Amino acid sequence: MPLDREVKSKLRDRVSLANKTTADEVIAEVEAARATLDPDDKDYARLTGWIEDVQHVAGGKVIGRTGDPGSQPDGMA
């Protein structure tokens, strides 16, 4: 069964605002929600992508407009 719209919206907001300080907490929230889904559910795949994005943020990388997890701010190569 797909995630409730309100839950998905809350998680999407948390992911988009995640920073190095909150990354572990956000990942745990998304993983908990993902654990309630079947692996073949489209929301399962979506949440997996969000976890990967936050893991990149935790590592200090910047997710650019294209979603390229290899992007670094200028001067941080």
CNS distance restraints for C-alpha pairs under 8 A (distance, minus, plus):
assign (resid   1 and name CA) (resid  37 and name CA) 6.69 0.50 0.50
assign (resid   1 and name CA) (resid  38 and name CA) 7.61 0.50 0.50
assign (resid   1 and name CA) (resid  41 and name CA) 7.37 0.50 0.50
assign (resid   2 and name CA) (resid  37 and name CA) 7.10 0.50 0.50
assign (resid   2 and name CA) (resid  41 and name CA) 6.80 0.50 0.50
assign (resid   2 and name CA) (resid  42 and name CA) 7.59 0.50 0.50
assign (resid   2 and name CA) (resid  43 and name CA) 6.13 0.50 0.50
assign (resid   3 and name CA) (resid   7 and name CA) 6.62 0.50 0.50
assign (resid   3 and name CA) (resid   8 and name CA) 6.18 0.50 0.50
assign (resid   3 and name CA) (resid  33 and name CA) 7.99 0.50 0.50
assign (resid   3 and name CA) (resid  37 and name CA) 7.77 0.50 0.50
assign (resid   3 and name CA) (resid  43 and name CA) 6.70 0.50 0.50
assign (resid   4 and name CA) (resid   8 and name CA) 6.22 0.50 0.50
assign (resid   5 and name CA) (resid   9 and name CA) 6.10 0.50 0.50
assign (resid   6 and name CA) (resid  10 and name CA) 6.16 0.50 0.50
assign (resid   7 and name CA) (resid  11 and name CA) 6.18 0.50 0.50
assign (resid   8 and name CA) (resid  12 and name CA) 6.02 0.50 0.50
assign (resid   9 and name CA) (resid  13 and name CA) 6.22 0.50 0.50
assign (resid  10 and name CA) (resid  14 and name CA) 6.28 0.50 0.50
assign (resid  11 and name CA) (resid  15 and name CA) 6.08 0.50 0.50
assign (resid  11 and name CA) (resid  29 and name CA) 7.62 0.50 0.50
assign (resid  11 and name CA) (resid  30 and name CA) 6.67 0.50 0.50
assign (resid  12 and name CA) (resid  16 and name CA) 6.11 0.50 0.50
assign (resid  13 and name CA) (resid  17 and name CA) 6.21 0.50 0.50
assign (resid  14 and name CA) (resid  18 and name CA) 5.96 0.50 0.50
assign (resid  14 and name CA) (resid  26 and name CA) 6.45 0.50 0.50
assign (resid  15 and name CA) (resid  26 and name CA) 6.53 0.50 0.50
assign (resid  15 and name CA) (resid  50 and name CA) 6.73 0.50 0.50
assign (resid  15 and name CA) (resid  54 and name CA) 6.56 0.50 0.50
assign (resid  18 and name CA) (resid  22 and name CA) 5.70 0.50 0.50
assign (resid  18 and name CA) (resid  23 and name CA) 5.57 0.50 0.50
assign (resid  18 and name CA) (resid  26 and name CA) 6.88 0.50 0.50
assign (resid  18 and name CA) (resid  54 and name CA) 6.75 0.50 0.50
assign (resid  18 and name CA) (resid  57 and name CA) 7.40 0.50 0.50
assign (resid  19 and name CA) (resid  23 and name CA) 5.63 0.50 0.50
assign (resid  19 and name CA) (resid  54 and name CA) 7.91 0.50 0.50
assign (resid  19 and name CA) (resid  57 and name CA) 6.21 0.50 0.50
assign (resid  19 and name CA) (resid  58 and name CA) 6.67 0.50 0.50
assign (resid  20 and name CA) (resid  57 and name CA) 6.19 0.50 0.50
assign (resid  20 and name CA) (resid  58 and name CA) 4.57 0.50 0.50
assign (resid  20 and name CA) (resid  59 and name CA) 7.39 0.50 0.50
assign (resid  20 and name CA) (resid  60 and name CA) 6.92 0.50 0.50
assign (resid  21 and name CA) (resid  58 and name CA) 7.78 0.50 0.50
assign (resid  22 and name CA) (resid  26 and name CA) 6.17 0.50 0.50
assign (resid  23 and name CA) (resid  27 and name CA) 6.03 0.50 0.50
assign (resid  23 and name CA) (resid  54 and name CA) 5.99 0.50 0.50
assign (resid  23 and name CA) (resid  55 and name CA) 7.08 0.50 0.50
assign (resid  23 and name CA) (resid  57 and name CA) 7.14 0.50 0.50
assign (resid  23 and name CA) (resid  58 and name CA) 5.55 0.50 0.50
assign (resid  24 and name CA) (resid  28 and name CA) 6.21 0.50 0.50
assign (resid  24 and name CA) (resid  58 and name CA) 7.62 0.50 0.50
assign (resid  25 and name CA) (resid  29 and name CA) 6.36 0.50 0.50
assign (resid  26 and name CA) (resid  30 and name CA) 6.24 0.50 0.50
assign (resid  26 and name CA) (resid  54 and name CA) 7.64 0.50 0.50
assign (resid  27 and name CA) (resid  31 and name CA) 5.99 0.50 0.50
assign (resid  27 and name CA) (resid  51 and name CA) 5.72 0.50 0.50
assign (resid  27 and name CA) (resid  54 and name CA) 6.73 0.50 0.50
assign (resid  27 and name CA) (resid  55 and name CA) 7.65 0.50 0.50
assign (resid  28 and name CA) (resid  32 and name CA) 6.08 0.50 0.50
assign (resid  29 and name CA) (resid  33 and name CA) 6.40 0.50 0.50
assign (resid  30 and name CA) (resid  34 and name CA) 6.06 0.50 0.50
assign (resid  30 and name CA) (resid  47 and name CA) 6.48 0.50 0.50
assign (resid  30 and name CA) (resid  50 and name CA) 7.74 0.50 0.50
assign (resid  30 and name CA) (resid  51 and name CA) 6.77 0.50 0.50
assign (resid  31 and name CA) (resid  35 and name CA) 6.08 0.50 0.50
assign (resid  31 and name CA) (resid  47 and name CA) 7.68 0.50 0.50
assign (resid  31 and name CA) (resid  51 and name CA) 7.47 0.50 0.50
assign (resid  32 and name CA) (resid  36 and name CA) 7.05 0.50 0.50
assign (resid  33 and name CA) (resid  37 and name CA) 7.34 0.50 0.50
assign (resid  34 and name CA) (resid  43 and name CA) 7.79 0.50 0.50
assign (resid  34 and name CA) (resid  44 and name CA) 5.64 0.50 0.50
assign (resid  34 and name CA) (resid  47 and name CA) 6.29 0.50 0.50
assign (resid  34 and name CA) (resid  48 and name CA) 7.66 0.50 0.50
assign (resid  37 and name CA) (resid  41 and name CA) 6.52 0.50 0.50
assign (resid  37 and name CA) (resid  43 and name CA) 7.55 0.50 0.50
assign (resid  37 and name CA) (resid  44 and name CA) 6.01 0.50 0.50
assign (resid  38 and name CA) (resid  44 and name CA) 6.81 0.50 0.50
assign (resid  39 and name CA) (resid  44 and name CA) 5.77 0.50 0.50
assign (resid  39 and name CA) (resid  45 and name CA) 7.43 0.50 0.50
assign (resid  40 and name CA) (resid  44 and name CA) 6.96 0.50 0.50
assign (resid  40 and name CA) (resid  45 and name CA) 7.72 0.50 0.50
assign (resid  41 and name CA) (resid  45 and name CA) 6.91 0.50 0.50
assign (resid  42 and name CA) (resid  46 and name CA) 6.31 0.50 0.50
assign (resid  43 and name CA) (resid  47 and name CA) 6.01 0.50 0.50
assign (resid  44 and name CA) (resid  48 and name CA) 6.18 0.50 0.50
assign (resid  45 and name CA) (resid  49 and name CA) 6.40 0.50 0.50
assign (resid  46 and name CA) (resid  50 and name CA) 6.42 0.50 0.50
assign (resid  47 and name CA) (resid  51 and name CA) 6.16 0.50 0.50
assign (resid  48 and name CA) (resid  52 and name CA) 6.35 0.50 0.50
assign (resid  49 and name CA) (resid  53 and name CA) 6.22 0.50 0.50
assign (resid  50 and name CA) (resid  54 and name CA) 6.26 0.50 0.50
assign (resid  51 and name CA) (resid  55 and name CA) 6.13 0.50 0.50
assign (resid  52 and name CA) (resid  56 and name CA) 6.38 0.50 0.50
assign (resid  53 and name CA) (resid  57 and name CA) 6.46 0.50 0.50
assign (resid  53 and name CA) (resid  63 and name CA) 7.16 0.50 0.50
assign (resid  53 and name CA) (resid  69 and name CA) 7.17 0.50 0.50
assign (resid  54 and name CA) (resid  58 and name CA) 6.10 0.50 0.50
assign (resid  55 and name CA) (resid  59 and name CA) 6.32 0.50 0.50
assign (resid  56 and name CA) (resid  60 and name CA) 6.53 0.50 0.50
assign (resid  56 and name CA) (resid  61 and name CA) 5.37 0.50 0.50
assign (resid  56 and name CA) (resid  62 and name CA) 7.29 0.50 0.50
assign (resid  56 and name CA) (resid  63 and name CA) 7.58 0.50 0.50
assign (resid  56 and name CA) (resid  69 and name CA) 6.28 0.50 0.50
assign (resid  57 and name CA) (resid  61 and name CA) 5.10 0.50 0.50
assign (resid  57 and name CA) (resid  62 and name CA) 6.09 0.50 0.50
assign (resid  57 and name CA) (resid  63 and name CA) 7.27 0.50 0.50
assign (resid  61 and name CA) (resid  69 and name CA) 6.43 0.50 0.50
assign (resid  61 and name CA) (resid  70 and name CA) 6.56 0.50 0.50
assign (resid  61 and name CA) (resid  71 and name CA) 6.34 0.50 0.50
assign (resid  61 and name CA) (resid  72 and name CA) 5.66 0.50 0.50
assign (resid  62 and name CA) (resid  69 and name CA) 6.43 0.50 0.50
assign (resid  62 and name CA) (resid  70 and name CA) 7.37 0.50 0.50
assign (resid  62 and name CA) (resid  71 and name CA) 5.56 0.50 0.50
assign (resid  62 and name CA) (resid  72 and name CA) 5.58 0.50 0.50
assign (resid  62 and name CA) (resid  73 and name CA) 6.83 0.50 0.50
assign (resid  63 and name CA) (resid  67 and name CA) 5.20 0.50 0.50
assign (resid  63 and name CA) (resid  68 and name CA) 5.73 0.50 0.50
assign (resid  63 and name CA) (resid  69 and name CA) 5.06 0.50 0.50
assign (resid  63 and name CA) (resid  70 and name CA) 7.53 0.50 0.50
assign (resid  63 and name CA) (resid  71 and name CA) 6.37 0.50 0.50
assign (resid  64 and name CA) (resid  68 and name CA) 5.65 0.50 0.50
assign (resid  64 and name CA) (resid  69 and name CA) 7.16 0.50 0.50
assign (resid  64 and name CA) (resid  71 and name CA) 6.31 0.50 0.50
assign (resid  72 and name CA) (resid  76 and name CA) 5.87 0.50 0.50
assign (resid  72 and name CA) (resid  77 and name CA) 6.10 0.50 0.50
assign (resid  73 and name CA) (resid  77 and name CA) 7.54 0.50 0.50
